């Protein structure tokens, strides 16, 4: 079986599947999901002009309707990824429970 190289950004995997991008570990409480909704042609490049950003709960027992924790749309991939990574870090930080006192 061949080794698969996964792109890592700030210590987390970034995976693209067509117009969908996933950032974060599936074992974490939340991941960042981005869907490129619209693009424009700039020479030979396709530039994202509308991107859906979602922070999703990875719990398999949560219904699809409850998976989306936060959501917005941005007009560029950079803006979408920037707000998405900020939201993801905040949600992951808030999901860690403080140790209980005995």
Secondary structure per residue as TSV (DSSP state, phi and psi in degrees):
chain	resnum	aa	ss	phi	psi
A	1	X	-	360.0	134.1
A	2	X	-	-76.9	147.5
A	3	X	-	-72.7	140.4
A	4	X	-	-107.0	123.0
A	5	X	-	-90.2	121.3
A	6	X	-	-102.6	132.8
A	7	X	E	-67.7	127.9
A	8	X	E	-111.7	138.5
A	9	X	E	-134.9	122.0
A	10	X	T	49.6	41.4
A	11	X	T	80.3	7.4
A	12	X	E	-126.3	148.4
A	13	X	E	-73.1	141.4
A	14	X	E	-121.7	116.4
A	15	X	E	-123.2	134.0
A	16	X	E	-114.3	136.4
A	17	X	E	-133.9	94.2
A	18	X	T	65.4	-120.9
A	19	X	T	-91.1	2.4
A	20	X	E	-102.5	138.6
A	21	X	E	-127.6	138.4
A	22	X	E	-123.9	132.2
A	23	X	E	-130.7	125.2
A	24	X	S	121.0	171.3
A	25	X	-	-88.2	131.4
A	26	X	T	-60.5	-22.2
A	27	X	T	-80.3	-14.8
A	28	X	S	-73.0	165.4
A	29	X	S	-64.6	-34.8
A	30	X	E	-134.7	155.0
A	31	X	E	-132.9	161.7
A	32	X	E	-96.2	128.6
A	33	X	E	-119.9	132.1
A	34	X	E	-129.8	138.4
A	35	X	E	-123.4	119.5
A	36	X	E	-79.2	108.7
A	37	X	E	-86.5	-36.2
A	38	X	E	-141.8	149.7
A	39	X	E	-137.0	164.0
A	40	X	E	-131.5	152.3
A	41	X	E	-85.0	130.7
A	42	X	E	-130.7	91.7
A	43	X	T	69.4	-123.9
A	44	X	T	-91.1	-3.5
A	45	X	E	-98.7	146.5
A	46	X	E	-98.5	120.6
A	47	X	E	-107.1	128.2
A	48	X	E	-67.1	129.1
A	49	X	E	-117.7	-7.5
A	50	X	E	-154.3	117.6
A	51	X	E	-129.5	127.5
A	52	X	E	-85.0	130.7
A	53	X	E	-117.2	128.9
A	54	X	E	-138.0	140.0
A	55	X	E	-98.6	122.0
A	56	X	E	-116.4	140.6
A	57	X	E	-74.8	134.4
A	58	X	-	-92.4	-1.6
A	59	X	-	-63.6	120.5
A	60	X	T	-67.1	-20.4
A	61	X	T	-85.0	-6.2
A	62	X	S	-86.6	136.3
A	63	X	-	-66.5	158.0
A	64	X	H	-58.0	-38.7
A	65	X	H	-64.3	-27.3
A	66	X	H	-96.3	-4.3
A	67	X	H	-66.8	-35.1
A	68	X	E	-79.7	115.8
A	69	X	E	-91.5	-42.2
A	70	X	E	-142.4	151.5
A	71	X	E	-155.7	144.9
A	72	X	E	-159.2	174.2
A	73	X	E	-121.7	142.6
A	74	X	E	-128.7	160.4
A	75	X	S	-94.1	2.0
A	76	X	S	-149.6	155.8
A	77	X	H	-63.4	-41.5
A	78	X	H	-58.1	-50.0
A	79	X	H	-62.7	-39.9
A	80	X	H	-64.2	-45.9
A	81	X	H	-68.5	-37.3
A	82	X	H	-62.8	-52.3
A	83	X	H	-66.8	-36.6
A	84	X	H	-62.7	-43.3
A	85	X	H	-68.4	-36.4
A	86	X	H	-63.3	-49.5
A	87	X	H	-59.6	-43.4
A	88	X	H	-61.4	-47.4
A	89	X	H	-60.9	-40.8
A	90	X	H	-64.6	-45.2
A	91	X	H	-65.2	-41.2
A	92	X	H	-65.3	-40.2
A	93	X	H	-64.2	-42.7
A	94	X	H	-71.9	-21.2
A	95	X	H	-81.7	-14.1
A	96	X	S	-78.9	120.1
A	97	X	-	-81.6	140.0
A	98	X	-	-70.4	145.0
A	99	X	-	-61.3	140.7
A	100	X	-	-85.3	143.2
A	101	X	-	-80.4	143.6
A	102	X	-	-82.0	360.0
